[in-house]
Amino acid sequence: METRRLRMLVELSRLGSMRAVADLLDTTTSTVSQQVAALAQEMGTALIEPSGRRVRLTPQGRRLAEHAGTILAAVEAARHDLAPEAEPNGTLRVAGFATAIREQLLPVVTGLAESHPRLRVLIREHEPAEALRLLSEDGTDLALTYDYNLAPAAGDPALHTTALWTARWGLGVPATKGTREGTTLEVFAQFAEHDWIVNSRNTADETVIRTLASMAGFTPRITHQADSLDLVQGMITANLGVGLLPAGTATFPAVRFLPLADPDVELRAYAVAGHGRLNWAPLALVTDLLIGRAITDR
């Protein structure tokens, strides 16, 4: 049913005259008559009947007018609720990698509980490829992803990507090894004969390791995979290999962190959403808050 026709029926029940309805809605009497007749045909029942020189609603027409009032109120409420300038409310689905959720999103969600109690954020932890797949399948509204400066992700013209922050990474190695700091290639060359640990659900860090190892003149022996950085450190502690770790991370006692510079290794974090949803108030609000946190943390 067209809401325009329902509006005419509601006004007809209130005003009792098609001419009065036409004047109110700035149209013609014949248009009102045609639209009410079309609505009656859609419903399969007569909605009006003659009453002297005027018309009146049948019992079915009066009943539909009652429903129409409720329907039109709900449509108007939805229009206000979804307008770009509306107060953010509803449910926002976010899929992202663990560090972004823990360090950036959770503080935002905590603040929203007080500032926007009608806005609910549902969180799912996923690596970039998984989060982007959910975004394409409408399984999430916002994806928090990352790539590395030495392993840039391919862009998608259907998506809008907002840069959030960057973080330097280094190499985690057993503290018992007699290693020395140097350029990235010098550091890598010291572990040409070691096993290497990479992410189990994303290939970006493996690409970085293979690229730098190739520049240092060897092919890395990649043996172990782990998604959790704590597990990576546990493997390093057990002398199972070496792996990339973010700068500033609290290292285990048996793990030594070697900074990587020249070339630098940087993780770059992004907020990704579909172009068609950028004006949705909850999405715009959370994205702006994440950008604000990223700027503050620099």
C-alpha positions, 0 to 999 in steps of 0.5 A: 500500500502506498502511504499517500493513499493511506494519508488520504483515507485518514484525512477523509475519515477526519474531514468527511469531504474529498474536496476538503482532503484535496485542499489540505493536500494541495491536489484535486478532488478527482485525484483523491477519489482515484487514489481512494478507489485504488486503495479499495481495489488493493484491499478487495473491499469497499472503503467509502459509500454515498451519504447524500451529496457526500461520502462516508467511510464504510465499516471496513474503511473506518477500520483501515483508517485506524490501521492507517493512522498507526502505519503512518505514525510508524513511517514518520517515526522511522523517517526521523529515526534514520535521518542523517541528523537524527540522534544515533540509536539502534544497533551497529555491528562492528567486525575487527581485529583484536588490537583495534577492538581492545585498545580503540573500540572498547573505550568508545563503546564504554563512553557511548553507554553514557552519552548514547544509551539507545545505541548498541554496538555488537562486536565480532573479532575477525582478521581483515579478510574475514571482516571485509567478507562480512561487510560484503555480505551485509554481516557487519556495518563497520570493519576494522582492518589493517595492512602493513606498509610493506604489504599494502592491501588492495583497495575496493571502489565499493568501500570507503576506507578511513585511515585511523592510526599506524604502529611500528613493529619489531622482531621478537626473539629469544632473550637468550640469543646473542643478538645485536640491533641494526637495520632491519635487514641486518636484524633479519640476517641474524635469524636466517637459520631460525624458524619463523612464526606468522599469523594463522588467519592473515597473510600480511605479516608473512608477506612482510617477513618473506619480503624482508628476508628476500632483501636480506638474502635468504628464504625464511623457514615458516613453521608455526602459526598463531593468531594471539600475540601472547601465544606468539611470545609463548612460542618464542619463549619455548625457542620455537622461532621468532616473529613480528611483535608491535612496538611498545608491547609488554614482552615476556621475560624470555623475549627480547624485542628488536626494533626494525628500522630502515626499512621501517615496518608499520601496521596501518589500521583502517575503518571500512564501510560501504559508501551507501551507509556513510550518512547513517548516524550510528556509523558516522558517530562511531567512526568519528570517535575512532578517528578522534581516539587515533588523533589523541593517541598520536 
